[in-house]
Amino acid sequence: MNRQKVIDMKNIRKVYSNGSIEFEALKGIDLSVEEGEFVAIIGSSGSGKSTLMNIIGCLDILTEGEYYLKGKSINNYTEKELAILRNKNIGFIFQKFNLLPKLNAYENVELPLLYQGMKKKERHQRVTKALEQVGLGDRMDHKPSEMSGGQQQRVAIARSLVCDPALILADEPTGNLDSVSTDEIMTILIDLNKQGATFVLITHDNEIAARANRTVRIKDGKIINQKQAKEGY
């Protein structure tokens, strides 16, 4: 079965300048991710993985190269166009959850749909479904302070799902969790992937990366190897 490429990056370079000093964070990255894949990008601190994540997530712009998201070149998008693209096409899961403390689980998950101007009935259907998918159908009215770290991260996962994005980008999603919650969160992500969600996970943890379908190892701004982590994928 031929699957479409969600991400297609060619010769991506990112150079940061501070006066006369330049630092090349990415040095010619080629990366493709197809629909339905679960890819882990792994590297130590300073490897370039966070820079790559920011470019994949349209949070930063590249210096050179070509980036196609769902077949469209986004090299010349304005900041406003990138913001719209992110909201509709990319779901984010962060290490620190990034939930608004004064809002309950339902309201936190609903936020991206409010930005889209979606009608209340469809918002309700989507938010309810997303929270049920992560096992929090009975905790919709709970605020972050009333939930464990694992439950807060499940709210964040539901929020990443609610717009039905082409890609979910997870940045160290288990970094603030204990081993039991880490296993629960990874199980949820893997189950969602089996249902068709496309994931790119950023991590420094070899054990977490090994649970993805493919691992991409980055060092000093370059991809040094890629491998399939599961037979028969």
C-alpha positions, 0 to 999 in steps of 0.5 A, a space after each residue: 500500500 502506497 502511503 502519502 508523505 506527511 513530512 518530506 524534508 530535503 537538505 535542511 540547514 538551520 543557521 543561528 546568527 549572533 552578530 558575527 558569530 554563526 552556529 549551524 544547528 542542522 547540517 543537511 537533514 533529509 527526512 521523510 515520514 509517511 502517513 501512519 508511521 511512528 518515528 522517534 528522533 533520538 539524540 543527546 542534548 545539543 544534537 539538533 533534535 530540538 531545532 529539527 522538532 521546531 522546524 517540523 512543527 513550523 515553530 521555526 523557519 529553515 535557513 536552506 532546503 525544502 520542507 513539504 508538509 502534506 505535499 505542499 512547500 511551506 518555505 515561503 509561508 508567513 508567520 500568520 500562515 504558519 500559525 494557521 497551518 499548525 492549528 489545522 495540521 499539527 498536534 503538539 504534546 509537550 513534556 510540561 503538558 502546557 495546560 491552562 491551570 484555570 481551565 478544566 480538562 474539557 476546556 483545555 482540549 476545546 481550545 484549538 477548536 475555538 481558535 478555528 471558530 468551530 460550532 459548539 455541537 461539533 466541538 462537544 463531539 470532538 472534545 468528548 471523543 478525544 477525552 474518551 480515547 485517552 481514558 478520561 471521559 469521567 474527568 472532563 470537569 477536573 482542572 490540572 491541579 486535580 489530576 496526576 501528571 499522567 492524567 495531565 499528559 493524557 489531557 494534552 494528548 486529547 488536545 493534540 488529537 482534537 483537530 484531527 491533525 495530519 501529524 502529532 509531534 511529541 516532545 519528550 512526552 514522558 520526561 516528567 513522568 514516573 515509570 508507571 505513567 510513562 508506560 501508560 502514556 506510551 501505550 496510549 500513543 502506540 494504540 492511537 498510532 495503530 488507529 492511524 495517527 502519525 507520530 514524530 516523537 522527540 526523545 533522548 531515551 533509547 528505551 522510549 525510542 525503541 517503542 517506535 516503528 522507526 528510529 532516527 538518530 541525530 548527532 551534531 546536526 546530522 542524521 547518523 542512522 535510521 532503523 526500523 524498530 519493529 519487524 514487518 512494519 
